[in-house]
Amino acid sequence: MASDLLFETDAIDHGALTLDRKSLERWLPHRGQMLLLDGLVWRDDDFNRGIAVKHVRDDEFWCAGHIPDYPLMPGVLMIEAGAQLSSVLYYMRSGKEWFAGFTRIENTVFRGQVRPGDDLYILCLGLKYNPKRFVTQIQGVVNNEIVFDSTITGMAFPNVLPGVSVVAGNRKTTEATPRP
């Protein structure tokens, strides 16, 4: 498991956004409280590396119950935010319009806390790619400290959400192919 950042980020403007939250809806089917990214900060030209940000607010749905009087962002939501960034990069790279979900989480280590008021930066590095499957390493960073590392595997599910285009005008109903 990495103890250093996945890649150098010093030359990247962490305050700039390539895509804002609304623009991410073009690339992700998630909405409302489950769209966990507030923006895409940066990505490389071949969609193999990227950085996204989650501005953790004190009105997040989990604050009242995880943990009362000392809210901590649940680890599963940190991993989901990383999976969303991985998916954005996958969709951009592949150009596919089918649903991609993650199928495996490995080597996850939580190293620190994420609390309301924090900016959680998610780093993603592609390890393996083909149009139907991808493996990425993700990290969460708060105040220049790594708060989690994980490796996730994603897979295309062409028969999930049939007739719905996930990319290029997200959630646009298209002519569905009848299922047998």
C-alpha positions in Angstrom: 0.0 0.0 0.0 1.3 3.4 -0.9 2.7 5.6 1.8 3.3 8.5 -0.6 1.0 10.2 -3.1 0.1 8.2 -6.1 1.6 10.9 -8.3 3.1 14.4 -8.0 0.4 17.1 -7.5 2.4 20.2 -6.6 2.0 21.8 -10.1 -1.8 21.3 -10.1 -4.1 24.1 -9.1 -6.3 22.3 -6.5 -8.7 25.3 -6.4 -9.5 25.1 -10.1 -12.2 22.8 -11.5 -12.2 21.1 -14.9 -15.8 19.9 -14.2 -18.1 21.2 -11.5 -20.7 19.1 -9.7 -23.4 19.8 -12.3 -21.1 18.9 -15.1 -20.2 15.6 -13.4 -23.8 14.6 -13.8 -23.1 14.1 -17.5 -20.6 11.4 -16.6 -22.2 9.8 -13.5 -25.7 8.4 -12.8 -25.5 9.4 -9.2 -27.7 12.2 -7.9 -28.5 14.0 -4.7 -26.7 12.8 -1.6 -25.0 10.0 -3.5 -23.1 12.2 -5.9 -20.1 12.4 -3.7 -17.8 14.5 -5.8 -18.1 18.3 -6.0 -15.7 18.7 -8.9 -13.0 17.3 -11.1 -9.9 19.2 -10.4 -7.6 17.7 -12.9 -7.0 14.8 -15.3 -4.2 13.8 -17.6 -4.7 13.7 -21.3 -5.1 9.9 -21.5 -7.6 9.8 -18.6 -5.3 7.5 -16.6 -4.8 9.9 -13.6 -7.1 12.4 -12.0 -8.0 14.4 -9.0 -11.5 15.2 -7.7 -12.6 17.1 -4.6 -15.4 16.5 -2.0 -16.1 19.5 0.2 -17.3 17.8 3.4 -20.2 19.9 4.9 -21.7 19.8 8.3 -25.2 19.1 6.8 -24.1 15.8 5.2 -26.7 13.0 5.6 -24.4 11.0 7.8 -23.3 13.7 10.3 -26.0 13.2 12.9 -25.5 9.5 13.3 -21.8 8.8 12.4 -20.7 9.8 15.1 -22.9 12.0 17.2 -21.0 15.1 18.6 -18.0 14.0 16.5 -19.0 13.4 12.9 -16.6 11.3 10.9 -17.1 10.6 7.2 -17.8 6.8 6.8 -15.0 4.9 5.1 -17.4 3.3 2.7 -18.4 6.8 1.4 -14.7 7.7 0.9 -14.2 4.6 -1.2 -17.5 5.4 -3.1 -16.1 8.9 -3.9 -13.0 7.2 -5.3 -15.0 4.8 -7.3 -17.0 7.7 -8.8 -13.7 9.4 -9.9 -12.5 6.1 -11.3 -15.8 5.8 -13.2 -15.6 9.4 -14.6 -12.1 8.6 -16.0 -13.3 5.3 -17.4 -16.2 6.9 -19.2 -14.0 9.7 -20.6 -11.4 7.2 -21.8 -13.8 4.5 -23.2 -16.6 6.7 -24.6 -18.9 3.9 -23.6 -22.5 4.7 -22.6 -23.2 1.7 -20.5 -23.2 1.5 -16.7 -19.9 0.8 -15.0 -19.8 -0.3 -11.3 -17.1 -1.4 -9.0 -16.8 -5.1 -8.3 -13.8 -5.4 -6.0 -12.2 -3.4 -3.2 -8.7 -4.5 -2.1 -5.9 -3.5 0.1 -7.9 -0.7 1.8 -6.2 1.1 4.6 -7.7 4.1 6.5 -5.0 6.4 7.8 -6.9 9.4 9.1 -10.2 11.1 9.7 -12.4 13.1 7.4 -14.7 15.6 9.2 -17.1 18.4 8.2 -15.1 21.4 7.0 -12.5 19.2 5.3 -11.7 19.2 1.6 -11.2 15.6 0.7 -9.1 15.3 -2.5 -9.4 12.0 -4.3 -6.4 10.9 -6.4 -6.9 8.1 -9.0 -4.3 6.2 -10.9 -5.2 3.6 -13.5 -3.4 0.3 -13.2 -5.2 -1.8 -15.8 -7.7 -0.9 -18.5 -9.8 -2.4 -21.2 -13.3 -1.3 -22.4 -15.1 -3.7 -20.1 -12.9 -3.7 -17.0 -10.6 -1.4 -15.2 -8.4 -1.4 -12.0 -7.4 1.8 -10.3 -5.6 2.8 -7.2 -7.2 5.6 -5.2 -6.2 7.8 -2.3 -7.9 10.3 -0.2 -6.0 13.3 1.0 -7.0 16.0 3.6 -4.6 18.8 4.5 -1.7 17.1 2.6 -2.1 13.9 4.6 -3.2 10.6 3.1 -6.4 9.5 4.9 -7.0 6.3 2.9 -5.6 4.1 0.1 -7.4 1.4 -1.8 -7.4 -0.5 -5.0 -10.7 -0.9 -6.8 -11.9 -2.9 -9.8 -14.7 -1.6 -12.0 -16.6 -3.4 -14.7 -19.0 -2.5 -17.5 -22.6 -3.8 -17.1 -24.2 -3.2 -20.5 -27.5 -4.7 -19.4 -27.9 -2.5 -16.3 -30.1 0.6 -17.0 -31.0 -0.6 -20.5 -32.2 2.2 -22.7 -30.5 4.8 -20.6 -27.3 6.5 -21.8 -25.0 7.2 -18.9 -22.6 9.3 -21.0 -23.4 12.1 -23.4 -26.4 13.7 -22.0 -26.7 11.3 -19.0 -30.0 9.7 -18.2 -31.3 10.4 -21.7 -33.7 7.7 -22.6 -32.8 5.9 -25.8 -34.5 3.1 -27.6 -34.1 0.0 -25.4 -33.1 -3.3 -26.8 -35.8 -5.8 -25.6 -34.4 -8.4 -23.2 -35.0 -12.1 -24.0 
